[in-house]
Amino acid sequence: MNILLLGATGRVGRYVIEDALAANHHVIAVARNPTKIAVTSPNLTIVEGDLYKLEALIHALPHSIDVVINVVGGDVFKPSTVVADSVQAALTIMKALNVSRYLGITGVAEMQAQGIGGAITMALLRRSPIRHAVHDHDHAFALVKASAVNWTLAGCPYIRDSRRDGEHTSKYTLKPDYFPGGFRVISPQQVADFLVKEVDAQRFPQRIVGIWN
Ligand SMILES: NC(=O)c1ccc[n+]([C@@H]2O[C@H](COP(=O)([O-])OP(=O)(O)OC[C@H]3O[C@@H](n4cnc5c(N)ncnc54)[C@H](OP(=O)(O)O)[C@@H]3O)[C@@H](O)[C@H]2O)c1
């Protein structure tokens, strides 16, 4: 598959590159600063671009993309619209290049709460220091849901860097649609593992899939 990757230089993005190349996909990685991508491969094309300079970016992209993976993010402690803006940009790119499959990330707050535990966690998240990121992801999810694309989102709790590199990379819990609450973690490697596997597996169309250890 030809994968267009937005957010390629981020914590999750760099593992998406590694995993997608290992799975013999071709990756078209968008980066504002291409020198941040250390990997080289005949199956990796790096396109210098900014989501806020969309016309130039679309112009620089090949017309053979099968799926978009969007893992763009910003500073979670400050008001921002970067995630919603990245979804809008991805949808515009997909329309221009006739791509129908979209994989991305959201938070657990966009899932349905399961029981009192889920409801309490969601209410706390919306009042927490990361409330700005929750708000941005709410807006991003509304855009994805209202679109006509074939989407799947990883519903991530706290994305914590692995304590041991490669720790249980392909072992994690997947729970579509419902978040049971509590403090849960997942590593960037595991989120990337799920997203790249979904390129082929397509197990969860039009669903947020909770992912945690
Ligand atoms: N951290 C958590 O606990 C958590 C929990 C749930 C969901 N999430 C979500 O998971 C996603 C990925 O998280 P992460 O930690 O991997 O993010 P990250 O490390 O902050 O990476 C963000 C990526 O977005 C890129 N980006 C930002 N603005 C851009 C622009 N205008 N044009 C092009 N690229 C742009 C960054 O590029 P540069 O390198 O050029 O800055 C970087 O590659 C985010 O949406 C985040 O909100 C995170």
The ligand as an SDF file (V2000), in Angstrom:
LIG
                    3D

 48 52  0  0  0  0  0  0  0  0999 V2000
    0.3490   12.1450   24.4250 N   0  0  0  0  0  0  0  0  0  0  0  0
   -0.7230   11.4960   24.8140 C   0  0  0  0  0  0  0  0  0  0  0  0
   -0.8100   10.9750   25.9400 O   0  0  0  0  0  0  0  0  0  0  0  0
   -1.8900   11.3720   23.8610 C   0  0  0  0  0  0  0  0  0  0  0  0
   -3.0540   10.7250   24.2820 C   0  0  0  0  0  0  0  0  0  0  0  0
   -4.1170   10.5880   23.3790 C   0  0  0  0  0  0  0  0  0  0  0  0
   -4.0010   11.0920   22.0750 C   0  0  0  0  0  0  0  0  0  0  0  0
   -2.8400   11.7320   21.7100 N   0  0  0  0  0  0  0  0  0  0  0  0
   -2.7320   12.2220   20.3320 C   0  0  0  0  0  0  0  0  0  0  0  0
   -1.8710   11.3530   19.5910 O   0  0  0  0  0  0  0  0  0  0  0  0
   -1.3730   12.0740   18.4400 C   0  0  0  0  0  0  0  0  0  0  0  0
    0.1130   11.7760   18.2680 C   0  0  0  0  0  0  0  0  0  0  0  0
    0.7950   12.1210   19.4550 O   0  0  0  0  0  0  0  0  0  0  0  0
    2.3990   12.2560   19.4760 P   0  0  0  0  0  0  0  0  0  0  0  0
    2.7900   12.2860   20.9090 O   0  0  0  0  0  0  0  0  0  0  0  0
    3.0250   11.2600   18.5590 O   0  0  0  0  0  0  0  0  0  0  0  0
    2.5700   13.7250   18.8360 O   0  0  0  0  0  0  0  0  0  0  0  0
    3.9230   14.5890   18.7040 P   0  0  0  0  0  0  0  0  0  0  0  0
    5.1120   13.7770   19.1280 O   0  0  0  0  0  0  0  0  0  0  0  0
    3.6900   15.9030   19.3640 O   0  0  0  0  0  0  0  0  0  0  0  0
    4.0380   14.7930   17.1240 O   0  0  0  0  0  0  0  0  0  0  0  0
    3.2000   15.6820   16.4580 C   0  0  0  0  0  0  0  0  0  0  0  0
    3.5320   15.6420   14.9800 C   0  0  0  0  0  0  0  0  0  0  0  0
    2.6650   16.5760   14.3060 O   0  0  0  0  0  0  0  0  0  0  0  0
    3.4850   17.3530   13.4290 C   0  0  0  0  0  0  0  0  0  0  0  0
    2.8920   18.6550   13.1260 N   0  0  0  0  0  0  0  0  0  0  0  0
    2.4360   19.5780   13.9910 C   0  0  0  0  0  0  0  0  0  0  0  0
    2.0010   20.6700   13.3190 N   0  0  0  0  0  0  0  0  0  0  0  0
    2.1910   20.4010   11.9930 C   0  0  0  0  0  0  0  0  0  0  0  0
    1.9660   21.1400   10.7750 C   0  0  0  0  0  0  0  0  0  0  0  0
    1.4470   22.3830   10.7910 N   0  0  0  0  0  0  0  0  0  0  0  0
    2.2680   20.5540    9.5830 N   0  0  0  0  0  0  0  0  0  0  0  0
    2.8050   19.3140    9.5370 C   0  0  0  0  0  0  0  0  0  0  0  0
    3.0510   18.5730   10.6480 N   0  0  0  0  0  0  0  0  0  0  0  0
    2.7520   19.1230   11.8500 C   0  0  0  0  0  0  0  0  0  0  0  0
    4.8000   17.4860   14.1810 C   0  0  0  0  0  0  0  0  0  0  0  0
    5.8020   17.9310   13.2930 O   0  0  0  0  0  0  0  0  0  0  0  0
    7.1030   18.7570   13.8010 P   0  0  0  0  0  0  0  0  0  0  0  0
    8.1200   17.6980   14.1770 O   0  0  0  0  0  0  0  0  0  0  0  0
    7.5080   19.5420   12.6080 O   0  0  0  0  0  0  0  0  0  0  0  0
    6.6970   19.6070   14.9710 O   0  0  0  0  0  0  0  0  0  0  0  0
    4.9780   16.0490   14.6560 C   0  0  0  0  0  0  0  0  0  0  0  0
    5.4460   15.2330   13.6030 O   0  0  0  0  0  0  0  0  0  0  0  0
   -1.7090   13.5540   18.6990 C   0  0  0  0  0  0  0  0  0  0  0  0
   -2.8620   13.9080   17.9530 O   0  0  0  0  0  0  0  0  0  0  0  0
   -2.0490   13.5720   20.1890 C   0  0  0  0  0  0  0  0  0  0  0  0
   -2.9350   14.6290   20.5310 O   0  0  0  0  0  0  0  0  0  0  0  0
   -1.7920   11.8660   22.5590 C   0  0  0  0  0  0  0  0  0  0  0  0
  1  2  1  0
  2  3  2  0
  2  4  1  0
  4  5  1  0
  4 48  2  0
  5  6  2  0
  6  7  1  0
  7  8  2  0
  8  9  1  0
  8 48  1  0
  9 10  1  0
  9 46  1  0
 10 11  1  0
 11 12  1  0
 11 44  1  0
 12 13  1  0
 13 14  1  0
 14 15  2  0
 14 16  1  0
 14 17  1  0
 17 18  1  0
 18 19  2  0
 18 20  1  0
 18 21  1  0
 21 22  1  0
 22 23  1  0
 23 24  1  0
 23 42  1  0
 24 25  1  0
 25 26  1  0
 25 36  1  0
 26 27  1  0
 26 35  1  0
 27 28  2  0
 28 29  1  0
 29 30  1  0
 29 35  2  0
 30 31  1  0
 30 32  2  0
 32 33  1  0
 33 34  2  0
 34 35  1  0
 36 37  1  0
 36 42  1  0
 37 38  1  0
 38 39  2  0
 38 40  1  0
 38 41  1  0
 42 43  1  0
 44 45  1  0
 44 46  1  0
 46 47  1  0
M  CHG  2   8   1  16  -1
M  END
$$$$
